[in-house]
Amino acid sequence: MRRIALAAALATLALCGSLSSVFAATAPCEETLKALRAAEATAKLSPADKTTVSELETKGIERCNADDDKRADDFFAQAMKVMGK
């Protein structure tokens, strides 16, 4: 009986941890976009990287306008990664 109770307790903790990460607040996409644009202003990029960053920024802005901050921030993070930031 103790093992079942322990297993149930561990399962509950695991579930709570998973749920908290799902509902974790993301940064407002407008703030992340400001940071991206500031980094972009000083970045020295190849034409191909500049195109990639621009495409990711556009996708992020579309998601931001749709109030999908998490996906917008994901696109902005990818763009920052391309810039090495």
Buried (B, 14 or more C-beta within 10 A) or exposed (E): EEEEEEEEEEEEEEEEEEEEEEEEEEBEBEEBBEEBEEBBEEBEBEEEBBEBBEBBBEBBBEBBEEEBBEBBBBBBBBBBEBBEB
